[in-house]
Amino acid sequence: MIRSHSAVEATIRELFSFDKRLYFILLCLFTFLLLLIKKNFIESEIAAFEVLEEKGQMGIFHLISGLQYFAIPVIYLLKFTFFAFILWVGCFMFGYKIVYSKVWQIIMIAETIFLVPEMLKIFWFFFFETDPTYWDVRAFYPFSLMNLVDYETIPERWHLPLKQLNIFEVMYWFILVVAIHMTARKKLSYAYGIVFGSYVLFFFMWLVFYVIVYK
């Protein structure tokens, strides 16, 4: 049975009634800005990069960096489209009638949470660990399991999974749950079933697959 909107849900729906294309553009621009700051004010200050600069061997790194900037919207489009499909299939399996474009929108909005750890990472290397190595920067992810271990003592195949298991990923799950719950206007327990039975299940399957095939 479809339930009516609560006052809180009605308010949130009104706040989210914006131009979705504009939101996507702003998300890409903010991601671009964070990447620019990280590369120019953190990675470029690392001693190893300074040595390569002196030897005139930084061309390839600048090329890769340039490609990363231009790839931001493409990566977001592919990511949102794929994850939205997984979540949409989960909705269909539980009998939720949600159009694919709405699920795509939910994935896009939920992605915003992952900008927070990028900002925290920049803040950390700006004010606390001011003389990191390249591998220190790569291995660091705020509030992740990686921070509980010494990355130099564990096999590299575990680095990505340990970084992916972080508090922001868990928050992402619950944002999806609430968004699905509000969109379909049914029991919250069904929304948990959809998210954890589709996206979260796929997430852990992918981590296991990564560890198995990593070389």
Backbone hydrogen bonds, N-H to C=O, Kabsch-Sander energy under -0.5 kcal/mol:
donor,donor_aa,acceptor,acceptor_aa,energy
3,R,185,R,-1.9
10,A,6,S,-2.3
11,T,7,A,-2.0
12,I,8,V,-2.5
13,R,9,E,-2.7
14,E,10,A,-1.9
15,L,11,T,-2.1
16,F,12,I,-1.7
17,S,14,E,-1.1
18,F,16,F,-1.8
20,K,18,F,-0.7
23,Y,19,D,-2.0
24,F,20,K,-2.1
25,I,21,R,-2.1
26,L,22,L,-2.6
27,L,23,Y,-2.4
28,C,24,F,-2.3
29,L,25,I,-2.5
30,F,26,L,-2.5
31,T,27,L,-2.1
32,F,28,C,-2.6
33,L,29,L,-2.3
34,L,30,F,-2.3
35,L,31,T,-2.4
36,L,32,F,-2.4
37,I,33,L,-2.4
38,K,34,L,-2.5
39,K,35,L,-2.3
40,N,36,L,-2.3
41,F,37,I,-2.3
42,I,38,K,-1.1
43,E,38,K,-2.5
44,S,39,K,-1.4
45,E,42,I,-0.8
46,I,43,E,-1.4
49,F,46,I,-0.6
50,E,46,I,-1.7
51,V,47,A,-2.1
52,L,48,A,-1.8
53,E,49,F,-2.2
54,E,50,E,-1.9
55,K,51,V,-1.6
56,G,52,L,-0.5
56,G,53,E,-1.0
57,Q,52,L,-2.7
62,H,58,M,-2.3
63,L,59,G,-2.1
64,I,60,I,-2.3
65,S,61,F,-2.4
66,G,62,H,-2.3
67,L,63,L,-2.1
68,Q,64,I,-2.0
69,Y,65,S,-1.8
70,F,66,G,-1.8
71,A,67,L,-1.7
72,I,68,Q,-0.6
72,I,69,Y,-1.0
75,I,71,A,-3.1
76,Y,72,I,-2.4
77,L,73,P,-2.5
78,L,74,V,-2.5
79,K,75,I,-2.8
80,F,76,Y,-3.0
81,T,77,L,-2.2
82,F,78,L,-2.3
83,F,79,K,-2.6
84,A,80,F,-2.2
85,F,81,T,-1.5
86,I,82,F,-1.9
87,L,83,F,-2.4
88,W,84,A,-2.7
89,V,85,F,-2.4
90,G,86,I,-1.8
91,C,87,L,-2.3
92,F,88,W,-2.3
93,M,89,V,-2.4
94,F,90,G,-1.4
95,G,92,F,-1.2
96,Y,91,C,-3.3
97,K,95,G,-0.5
98,I,96,Y,-1.1
102,K,99,V,-0.6
103,V,99,V,-1.6
104,W,100,Y,-2.6
105,Q,101,S,-1.9
106,I,102,K,-2.0
107,I,103,V,-2.4
108,M,104,W,-2.1
109,I,105,Q,-2.4
110,A,106,I,-2.5
111,E,107,I,-1.6
112,T,109,I,-1.3
113,I,110,A,-1.6
114,F,111,E,-1.9
115,L,112,T,-1.9
116,V,113,I,-1.0
118,E,114,F,-0.7
119,M,115,L,-2.0
120,L,116,V,-2.5
121,K,117,P,-2.3
122,I,118,E,-2.0
123,F,119,M,-2.4
124,W,120,L,-2.6
125,F,121,K,-2.1
126,F,122,I,-1.5
127,F,123,F,-2.1
128,F,124,W,-2.4
129,E,124,W,-1.7
130,T,128,F,-1.3
137,V,133,T,-1.8
138,R,134,Y,-2.1
139,A,135,W,-2.3
140,F,136,D,-1.3
144,S,141,Y,-1.0
145,L,162,L,-1.0
145,L,165,L,-2.0
146,M,162,L,-1.1
147,N,144,S,-1.2
148,L,145,L,-1.6
149,V,146,M,-1.3
151,Y,149,V,-0.8
153,T,150,D,-2.1
154,I,151,Y,-0.6
158,W,155,P,-1.8
159,H,156,E,-1.5
160,L,156,E,-0.6
162,L,158,W,-2.1
163,K,159,H,-1.8
164,Q,160,L,-2.6
165,L,161,P,-1.6
166,N,164,Q,-1.5
167,I,143,F,-2.2
170,V,166,N,-1.6
171,M,167,I,-2.2
172,Y,168,F,-2.0
173,W,169,E,-1.8
174,F,170,V,-1.8
175,I,171,M,-2.0
176,L,172,Y,-2.1
177,V,173,W,-2.1
178,V,174,F,-2.4
179,A,175,I,-2.5
180,I,176,L,-2.7
181,H,177,V,-2.6
182,M,178,V,-2.5
183,T,179,A,-2.3
184,A,180,I,-2.6
185,R,181,H,-1.5
186,K,181,H,-0.7
190,Y,187,K,-0.6
191,A,187,K,-1.2
192,Y,188,L,-2.1
193,G,189,S,-2.0
194,I,190,Y,-2.4
195,V,191,A,-2.4
196,F,192,Y,-2.7
197,G,193,G,-1.7
198,S,194,I,-0.8
200,V,195,V,-2.5
202,F,198,S,-2.4
203,F,199,Y,-2.7
204,F,200,V,-2.1
205,M,201,L,-2.1
206,W,202,F,-2.7
207,L,203,F,-1.8
208,V,204,F,-2.3
209,F,205,M,-2.4
210,Y,206,W,-2.6
211,V,207,L,-2.2
212,I,208,V,-2.0
213,V,209,F,-2.5
214,Y,210,Y,-1.6
